[in-house]
Amino acid sequence: MATATDLRGSAQHYRMKVEFDEDVCIGMFQCVAEWDAFEKDKSAGKAILADSEEVEDGVFVREVPDDAELDAKFAARSCPVDAIAIYDDDGEQLIP
């Protein structure tokens, strides 16, 4: 299990990853309402996944902190075009 140290110096553990396909996103912004890691990019008409790394053209990934797992799952489930996928620590896709 990976760990990272946040600004307060306490260790956070990560188990899940979120993958966001910006090209699939149609800008309904339902994910923004569910998890604050998603933000509106009104100029592009799409959501963006903050603190993510682009792993392929238009595909962004980031780890999900333990305390945000439920919000991340809700964000993925709320996407009407399945632009958001959630993976467990073994790499198995949980949503959608």
C-alpha positions as CSV (number, residue, x, y, z in Angstrom):
1,M,0.0,0.0,0.0
2,A,1.4,3.4,-1.0
3,T,1.7,6.2,1.5
4,A,2.1,9.9,1.1
5,T,2.7,12.7,3.7
6,D,0.2,15.5,3.6
7,L,0.9,19.1,4.5
8,R,0.3,18.5,8.2
9,G,3.0,15.7,8.2
10,S,0.7,12.8,8.9
11,A,0.8,9.7,6.6
12,Q,-2.2,8.9,4.5
13,H,-2.7,5.5,2.9
14,Y,-3.9,5.0,-0.6
15,R,-5.7,2.0,-1.8
16,M,-7.8,3.1,-4.7
17,K,-7.1,4.9,-7.9
18,V,-9.4,7.0,-10.1
19,E,-9.0,7.2,-13.8
20,F,-10.7,10.1,-15.7
21,D,-11.0,10.1,-19.5
22,E,-11.3,13.8,-20.4
23,D,-12.2,13.0,-24.1
24,V,-15.3,11.0,-23.0
25,C,-16.4,13.8,-20.6
26,I,-19.4,15.8,-21.8
27,G,-19.3,18.5,-19.1
28,M,-22.4,17.7,-17.0
29,F,-20.2,18.3,-13.9
30,Q,-22.1,15.9,-11.8
31,C,-18.7,14.6,-10.5
32,V,-17.9,18.1,-9.3
33,A,-20.9,18.0,-7.0
34,E,-19.8,14.6,-5.6
35,W,-16.0,14.9,-5.0
36,D,-13.9,18.1,-4.7
37,A,-11.1,16.5,-6.6
38,F,-13.1,17.2,-9.7
39,E,-13.3,20.9,-10.8
40,K,-15.1,22.7,-13.6
41,D,-13.2,23.9,-16.6
42,K,-15.8,26.1,-18.1
43,S,-13.6,27.2,-21.0
44,A,-13.2,23.6,-22.2
45,G,-16.7,22.6,-21.1
46,K,-15.3,19.6,-19.2
47,A,-14.4,18.6,-15.7
48,I,-10.7,18.2,-14.7
49,L,-9.3,15.9,-12.1
50,A,-7.0,17.9,-9.8
51,D,-3.6,16.6,-8.7
52,S,-3.7,13.9,-11.4
53,E,-1.1,12.6,-13.9
54,E,-1.8,12.3,-17.6
55,V,-1.0,8.6,-18.3
56,E,-2.3,8.6,-21.9
57,D,-3.5,11.3,-24.2
58,G,-6.6,12.7,-22.3
59,V,-6.5,10.1,-19.6
60,F,-5.7,11.2,-16.1
61,V,-5.1,9.1,-12.9
62,R,-4.6,9.9,-9.3
63,E,-4.7,8.0,-6.0
64,V,-7.8,8.3,-3.8
65,P,-7.2,9.0,-0.1
66,D,-8.9,6.7,2.3
67,D,-11.2,9.5,3.6
68,A,-12.4,10.2,0.0
69,E,-13.2,6.7,-1.2
70,L,-16.9,7.1,-0.9
71,D,-16.9,10.5,-2.6
72,A,-14.8,9.1,-5.5
73,K,-17.2,6.2,-5.9
74,F,-20.2,8.6,-6.0
75,A,-18.4,10.8,-8.6
76,A,-17.8,7.8,-10.8
77,R,-21.4,6.5,-10.5
78,S,-22.8,10.0,-11.2
79,C,-21.0,10.3,-14.6
80,P,-23.6,9.8,-17.3
81,V,-21.0,8.7,-19.9
82,D,-18.7,6.6,-17.7
83,A,-15.7,8.9,-18.1
84,I,-14.6,8.0,-14.5
85,A,-13.4,4.6,-13.4
86,I,-12.4,3.4,-9.9
87,Y,-9.7,0.7,-9.4
88,D,-8.9,-1.0,-6.2
89,D,-5.3,-1.5,-4.9
90,D,-5.0,-4.7,-7.0
91,G,-5.9,-2.9,-10.2
92,E,-9.3,-4.4,-10.4
93,Q,-12.0,-2.1,-11.8
94,L,-14.7,-1.5,-9.3
95,I,-16.8,1.2,-11.1
96,P,-18.3,1.3,-13.7
